[in-house]
Amino acid sequence: MKVWGFAQKPKTINTIAADVTEIKRMLTSFIQKLIAECLLLLNLESPKKDPEKLVYTQNT
């Protein structure tokens, strides 16, 4: 009976790198969603700009 040791075989460098890449992808996705949500909240809370006061420039 095996009392201690690895429940599964030790990971190789390639599988560790794949796990790290997956974690980075998940974190990046989470941070992008978080930033988008913050920008949305800031946009909702900021005072609305008066459309008449906006100056539009047109290149002719």
Secondary structure, 3 states (H helix, E strand, C coil): CCCCCCCCCCCCHHHHHHHHHHHHHHHHHHHHHHHHHHHHHHHHHCCCCCHHHCCCCCCC
